[in-house]
């Protein structure tokens, strides 16, 4: 489904959404075939559209369980430390070759530099994997992925904000609510769902 078709179909009263096949026209029973303008377009009222969005979120997206989310966190934490160790090792070799005295300066340097390096590595890990693949190593292992409210891969900007939110103190405890979604999910309108389920409107 093209962006132009999605623009019409998503807010059309004639559309039907099925979790297995995606979105199609309720009048023809098939995927949209128009190029620029749909001749049978019937707009949904704003109130109905809001309710429709809520139903899509609640019914069409097969949300990952809290257990899988916890497993994701454990696996990705391990992967993060592995990445930091590798980067630290490479940086150490580089400094030893270029400026040997820099290693001693780094060991005795201000803590903020190490914090900045750790945060940069943390954000880079999540932003790279989730914006490119829609899933980190943890999500790959548990068979889950991150999507936006339309069931599609979020934009890089959204993934970046989602990753920044992970750094909020006590954010990990936000999963214990009724939704089982963390602040970095709710504040960016993103969801972690089972990768095998059909979640896209395309």
N, C-alpha and C positions, 0 to 999 in steps of 0.2 A: 504494500500500500504506500503510495507516494505521500509527501507532506501535504500537497494540495488536497488529495482525497481525504487524508486524516483530518484536515482542517474542517471539512464539511461533515464527515461521517461521525466524528466524535460528539458533535452537538446536534445531530439529526434525530428526530423522533422516530424515524423509520428504521434506524439501525438496530441490530441485534448483536449481542456479544456472547460468545460461547468460549469457555475456558480452554476447550480442546482445539477449536478451529480459528479462534480469533474473532474479529469483527466483520460482519457482512450485512448486506442490505436486506431488511425484512420484507421488502416488496418483491425483489427478484430472487431472494434466497442464494445470492452469489456475492462474490467480492465486487466492489465498485469498479466500473469500467469507464467512467467519465474522465475527461482530461482536465478541463478548467472549471466548469460549473456543473453541479448536479441538477438536472431538470426536475427531480422529485424531492429536492431538499425541503425539509420541514423542521425549522428550528425548535429546539427544546427550550421551554421557559427556564429562566435562571434558577428558580427554586427546584425545578425538576432535575436540572443538570447537577446541582449540588448534591441532591439525594442519589442521583445516578453514580456520581463519583464515589460517594460513600459506599454504595452497594458493590461497586467494582473493587474497591479496596478491601472490603470485608469478605466478599464471596469469590472473586476471581483470582486473587493472589493467594497462593499456597504458602503461607508464612512458615519460616523455619522455626523449629521448636526452641525453647529456651536452652535445652540440652545441647543442641547444635550450635547455638550462639555462644554458649560457654566453651564448647570445644574449639570453635573458631578463635576465641580470645586466647586460649592456651596455646594453640598451635602457632598463631600469628605472633604471640609474644616470644616464643622460642625462635621463630624465624627472624624476628626483629633483632634479637641478640646475636644471632649468627651473622646477620648483615653488618651489625655494628662491629663485631670482631673482625670480619673480613676487611671492612673499610678501614678500621683502626690499624690492622696489620699492613695494608697497602700504604696508608698514610705514613706509618712509621718507616717503611722502606724508602718511601719518597723523601722524607725529611732527612733520613740518614745519608742518602746519596747527595742531596742538594745542600743541606745545611745541617751538619751533625750536631751542632750546638743547639739546634731548635728542639731536639728531643728533651734535653734537660730543661729548657725553657718551658716546654709544654707540660712536663711533669710538675714543675713548680709554678705554673701559670695560674691565672684566676679561674675559679670554678665555672664562671658564666660561659667561658669558651666551651667547656665540656658539655654543659647543659645545652648550649646552642647546637652543638654537633649532634647530640642525642636527639633533640627535637627535630632537627633537619632530617636525620635518618628515619625517624619515626614517620614523619609526614610523607617523605619520599616513598617509603614502602607502601603505604596505603593508597596514596594518590596514583602512583604508577600502576599498581596491580588492579585497583578498582576502576580507574578511568579507562584503561586499555582493555582489560579482560572482564571487568565486572565482578571479579572475584579475587580474593587473596589466596595464598597457599592453604590457609585454614578452610576457606570456603570451598576450595577445590576438593579437599579431603572429605568434607562433610556433604558435598553435593549441593551447595547453596550458592546464591549470587545476590548482588545488590541491584535493585531496580528503582525507578522513580514511580510516581503515582500513576503513570500510564503503563507501567509494566515494561518500560524500556530502559536502556542503559543511561544512567544519569550523565549530565554534562561534566566536564572536567572541573568547572567552577563549583558545581554542587558537591562533587567528590572532595574537592579541597576544603570546602566549608564543613563537610561531614567529618573529615579527618581532623580539622582544627578543634571541632567540638569534642572529640575524644579526649582532649587534653584538659577539659574542665574538671576540677576536683570532684571526686565522688561520682563521676559519670558512670562508672561500672555498676553502681548500685541502682541506677535508674531502670535497669531491666526487670526489677522485681515488681513492677506495676502489673495491672490487669492485662495490658496489651502485650507485655513481654517485649517491648521495644525500648531501646535506649534513647537518651536525649539526642545523640547524633543521628538517629533515625527520624525522630519526630520533628526536630528543629529544621531538617532539610527535606522533609516529605519524601523520604526514601524508605525502602523496605528490603529486608533480607528474606528471600523466598527459596523454595526448592528449585534447583536448576532444571530438573526434568519436567516441571510443570509448564504449560503454555501460558505465559503471562503477558506477552506482547500483543498489542492491538494490530500489529502488522499481519 
